[in-house]
Amino acid sequence: MQHYAIFLQAFNFDIKYHRFQEHGNADGFSRLPIQEKSVGNYDTIDVFQIENLEVLPVTAKSIREDTNKDRVLIKIRQALEKGKSLVPLGYHDSEFSLQNDIIFKKDRVVIPESLRHKVLKELHAGHFGTVRMKQLSRNFCWWPKMDKEIEEVTKNCKACMLVNKNPTSKHKHHWEAASRPFERVHVDFAGPFMGHMFLFW
């Protein structure tokens, strides 16, 4: 739910109530009586966003402060504030937004370079392996070459290697061409076939 709440913050929309007679789908919530009195209409979007950021190993405050010190993110933030195109910086204009002085890439928080090691450490805490770390990170945060950094962390961790099902593939090497007949001979067994083993070369 938190993931979708942050995603929906990028849109302006109106919610309208339709009586159940006006639509055909069954909706139990529209038929159930409200037991409690309304406590008022509060705008909780900003509060929710900050609370969600506090779950990360870094706080919203530290992200704001370090974003202002990050030379790449300063340029992105300035372009967003002035309504300039991000294409000269190598990004699409629709990718990024600025909310409460924190840069978002769609619904993911952009992490400044100085805080990335803390986020990687938190993502790596469970030793779930490369795939799971990438899945977790893609729900909450983003920075350039994030996947490559995650791969480096898990590649050097023995616990993560045990979780990884596929062993690291070795570089495939082809035999060099022989310069004369019988310079190199390959031998292999075949069988059993019809009760016999065969030697091929």
C-alpha positions as CSV (number, residue, x, y, z in Angstrom):
1,M,0.0,0.0,0.0
2,Q,2.8,2.4,0.8
3,H,4.4,1.8,-2.6
4,Y,1.2,2.8,-4.4
5,A,0.5,5.8,-2.1
6,I,3.9,7.3,-3.0
7,F,3.3,6.5,-6.7
8,L,-0.1,8.2,-6.7
9,Q,1.4,11.4,-5.2
10,A,2.7,12.3,-8.7
11,F,-0.9,12.8,-9.9
12,N,-3.7,15.3,-9.2
13,F,-7.1,13.5,-9.1
14,D,-10.6,13.8,-7.7
15,I,-12.3,10.9,-5.9
16,K,-16.0,10.7,-6.5
17,Y,-18.5,8.5,-4.7
18,H,-21.0,6.5,-6.8
19,R,-23.9,4.7,-5.2
20,F,-23.9,1.0,-5.6
21,Q,-27.0,1.2,-7.8
22,E,-25.0,3.2,-10.4
23,H,-22.4,0.4,-11.0
24,G,-22.8,-3.3,-11.5
25,N,-19.9,-4.7,-9.4
26,A,-20.5,-5.9,-5.9
27,D,-19.0,-3.6,-3.3
28,G,-19.4,-4.6,0.3
29,F,-17.8,-1.4,1.7
30,S,-20.5,0.8,0.1
31,R,-23.2,-1.2,1.9
32,L,-21.7,-1.5,5.3
33,P,-22.7,1.2,7.8
34,I,-20.0,3.5,9.3
35,Q,-19.8,2.8,13.1
36,E,-17.5,5.7,14.0
37,K,-18.0,9.4,13.5
38,S,-15.8,11.2,11.0
39,V,-12.7,12.7,12.7
40,G,-12.3,15.4,10.0
41,N,-10.5,15.6,6.7
42,Y,-6.8,15.7,7.0
43,D,-4.3,15.8,4.2
44,T,-1.9,12.9,5.1
45,I,0.0,12.6,1.9
46,D,3.1,14.6,3.0
47,V,3.1,12.9,6.5
48,F,2.9,9.5,4.9
49,Q,5.7,10.3,2.5
50,I,8.1,11.3,5.3
51,E,7.1,8.4,7.5
52,N,7.9,6.0,4.6
53,L,11.3,7.6,4.1
54,E,12.1,7.1,7.8
55,V,11.9,3.3,7.3
56,L,15.1,3.6,5.2
57,P,18.5,3.3,6.9
58,V,18.8,7.1,6.3
59,T,16.4,9.8,7.2
60,A,14.6,12.2,4.9
61,K,16.6,15.0,6.5
62,S,19.9,13.3,5.7
63,I,18.8,12.7,2.1
64,R,17.9,16.4,1.7
65,E,21.2,17.5,3.2
66,D,23.4,15.1,1.2
67,T,21.4,15.9,-2.0
68,N,22.5,19.5,-1.7
69,K,26.1,18.3,-1.5
70,D,26.0,15.9,-4.4
71,R,27.2,17.6,-7.6
72,V,25.1,15.5,-9.9
73,L,21.9,15.7,-7.9
74,I,22.3,19.5,-7.4
75,K,22.1,19.9,-11.2
76,I,19.0,17.7,-11.4
77,R,17.3,19.5,-8.5
78,Q,18.1,22.9,-10.1
79,A,16.7,21.8,-13.4
80,L,13.5,20.5,-11.7
81,E,13.1,23.8,-9.7
82,K,13.5,25.9,-12.8
83,G,11.4,23.7,-15.1
84,K,14.4,23.0,-17.4
85,S,14.9,19.9,-19.5
86,L,16.9,17.0,-18.0
87,V,17.9,15.7,-21.4
88,P,21.3,17.6,-21.4
89,L,22.0,15.7,-18.2
90,G,21.3,12.4,-19.8
91,Y,17.8,11.8,-18.3
92,H,14.2,11.9,-19.6
93,D,12.1,14.9,-18.4
94,S,9.3,12.7,-17.1
95,E,11.5,10.5,-15.0
96,F,12.2,12.8,-12.0
97,S,10.2,14.9,-9.7
98,L,11.0,17.0,-6.6
99,Q,9.0,16.7,-3.4
100,N,9.9,18.3,-0.1
101,D,13.4,19.0,-1.5
102,I,13.9,15.2,-2.2
103,I,14.4,14.0,-5.7
104,F,12.2,11.0,-6.8
105,K,12.6,8.9,-9.9
106,K,9.0,8.0,-10.5
107,D,8.1,6.6,-7.0
108,R,11.6,5.8,-5.9
109,V,13.8,8.0,-3.7
110,V,17.1,9.1,-5.4
111,I,19.9,8.3,-3.0
112,P,22.9,10.7,-2.9
113,E,26.3,9.1,-3.4
114,S,27.4,9.6,0.2
115,L,24.5,7.6,1.5
116,R,24.6,4.7,-0.9
117,H,26.9,2.5,1.2
118,K,24.4,2.7,4.0
119,V,21.5,1.7,1.8
120,L,23.5,-1.2,0.3
121,K,24.4,-2.4,3.8
122,E,20.7,-2.4,4.8
123,L,19.7,-4.2,1.6
124,H,22.4,-6.7,2.1
125,A,21.6,-7.4,5.8
126,G,19.5,-10.5,5.0
127,H,22.0,-12.0,2.6
128,F,19.2,-12.8,0.2
129,G,21.4,-12.8,-2.9
130,T,21.6,-10.6,-6.0
131,V,18.1,-11.1,-7.4
132,R,16.3,-10.4,-4.1
133,M,18.5,-7.4,-3.3
134,K,17.6,-5.9,-6.7
135,Q,13.9,-6.5,-6.1
136,L,14.0,-4.8,-2.7
137,S,15.9,-1.8,-4.0
138,R,13.6,-1.3,-7.0
139,N,10.7,-0.8,-4.6
140,F,12.2,2.1,-2.7
141,C,15.3,3.7,-4.1
142,W,17.4,4.4,-7.1
143,W,20.8,5.8,-8.2
144,P,22.9,5.4,-11.4
145,K,24.5,1.9,-11.8
146,M,22.7,0.6,-8.7
147,D,22.3,-2.9,-10.1
148,K,26.0,-3.1,-10.8
149,E,26.9,-2.1,-7.3
150,I,24.5,-4.7,-5.8
151,E,26.2,-7.3,-8.0
152,E,29.6,-6.3,-6.7
153,V,28.4,-6.6,-3.0
154,T,26.9,-10.0,-3.5
155,K,29.7,-11.3,-5.6
156,N,32.2,-10.7,-2.7
157,C,29.9,-12.2,0.0
158,K,30.2,-15.9,0.8
159,A,26.7,-16.1,2.3
160,C,25.1,-14.6,-0.8
161,M,27.0,-17.1,-3.0
162,L,25.3,-19.9,-1.2
163,V,21.9,-18.5,-2.0
164,N,22.8,-17.9,-5.6
165,K,21.6,-21.0,-7.6
166,N,23.7,-20.4,-10.7
167,P,27.5,-20.6,-10.3
168,T,29.5,-17.9,-11.9
169,S,30.0,-18.8,-15.6
170,K,33.6,-19.2,-16.7
171,H,35.0,-17.7,-19.9
172,K,34.5,-20.2,-22.7
173,H,37.8,-21.1,-24.4
174,H,38.0,-22.6,-27.8
175,W,40.9,-24.9,-28.8
176,E,43.5,-23.3,-30.9
177,A,43.6,-24.7,-34.5
178,A,46.2,-27.5,-34.9
179,S,49.1,-26.7,-37.2
180,R,49.6,-30.4,-38.3
181,P,47.7,-33.7,-38.1
182,F,47.7,-35.5,-34.8
183,E,49.3,-32.5,-33.0
184,R,46.5,-32.8,-30.5
185,V,44.3,-35.9,-29.9
186,H,41.0,-35.9,-28.0
187,V,39.8,-39.1,-26.3
188,D,36.3,-39.8,-24.8
189,F,34.3,-42.8,-23.6
190,A,30.9,-43.7,-25.0
191,G,28.4,-46.3,-23.6
192,P,27.5,-48.7,-22.4
193,F,26.1,-49.7,-25.8
194,M,25.1,-53.2,-26.4
195,G,27.0,-54.3,-23.3
196,H,30.2,-52.6,-24.4
197,M,32.1,-49.4,-23.7
198,F,33.7,-47.6,-26.6
199,L,36.8,-45.3,-26.7
200,F,36.7,-42.5,-29.3
201,W,39.6,-40.3,-30.4
